[in-house]
Amino acid sequence: MRFEWVRDEIRHSVDYQMNPVTWLASDVLHYKTGYSHVKSHLLAVLLRGNGIPAVFCYQHLSIDDTNAPYSLHGFNGVYLPEFGWYRMDARNKERVDAQFTPPHEKLAFKIQFLEEADFSSILPELLTVVIEALQSHITWEWMLQNLPNVSLENATNYGLSSSS
């Protein structure tokens, strides 16, 4: 299944300390690495290429699970005729158990802090702020210091509405 292949075979840039910072689906395939945003980009390309509607979803999460600072975490939504829009997260990490188990959602991360958000919006394209961050950083370390983010106060300006 495409979800499991992207989740398990594409290494997250920070977890594996891998360069370069990728943003094109073709580069993710070539280098086998990417941040959550580009893993979701690759999965959307693969699904759409097979006629399966796929979109982009986001969470606003603590970077180090201790509160601030925060960043956007990207994952996918897929349209399943029997269930409607179903969110799935191809993030792999130690102690993370993201699964594709419709109709039950099993994302990589749960909201832990008041300043975090699980956005209910489904978007047809990656957010511009995400693309700009990926394009302007060369190494995983530099990108880690400058992860894309949208403040909760400005989320609606980016088409994001919070469900939590």
Secondary structure as UniProt FT lines:
FT   HELIX           2..9
FT   STRAND          11..12
FT   TURN            13..17
FT   HELIX           25..31
FT   STRAND          33..34
FT   HELIX           36..49
FT   TURN            50..51
FT   STRAND          54..62
FT   STRAND          70..80
FT   TURN            81..83
FT   STRAND          84..88
FT   TURN            94..95
FT   STRAND          99..101
FT   TURN            102..103
FT   STRAND          104..106
FT   TURN            114..115
FT   STRAND          117..119
FT   HELIX           128..135
FT   HELIX           140..145
FT   HELIX           152..158
//
